[in-house]
Amino acid sequence: QVQLVESGGGLVQAGGSLRLSCATSGRTSSSYHMGWFRRAPGKEREFVAAITWSGGSTSYASSVKGRFTISRDNAKNTVYLQMNSLRPEDTAVYYCAADRDLGVLRRTVSAYHYWGQGTQVTVSS
């Protein structure tokens, strides 16, 4: 089992940047593919980005591709989400998640086995 703790959220103006971190503890993070999801007010939780256990492959939602970058440092048991050119529609609670099935990267909420508590990102216009 793995525990996930997100940090780095906050309030930023449109066009600004934030970097989210997800620290993992328990079983080593390199045993999992990792993903970032978000839930905006009144909406369902949605996929943002994912990265394989090795960091060798990534996947992004079309709404963030080219603006967000997911990365990981397995030595530090940490996954990152660099968010640039933020827009008001990026406002949401952001969650990191771990998938223990090391096959293809998956983009659905139900595929992920462990979740953090979330961190709020608010983008003002």
Salt bridges, closest charged atoms under 4 A:
GLU46 OE2 - ARG38 NE 2.69
ASP90 OD1 - ARG38 NH1 2.95
ASP90 OD2 - ARG67 NH1 2.76
ASP99 OD1 - ARG106 NH2 2.88
ASP99 OD1 - HIS113 ND1 3.52
ASP101 OD2 - ARG106 NH2 3.02
ASP101 OD2 - HIS113 NE2 3.86
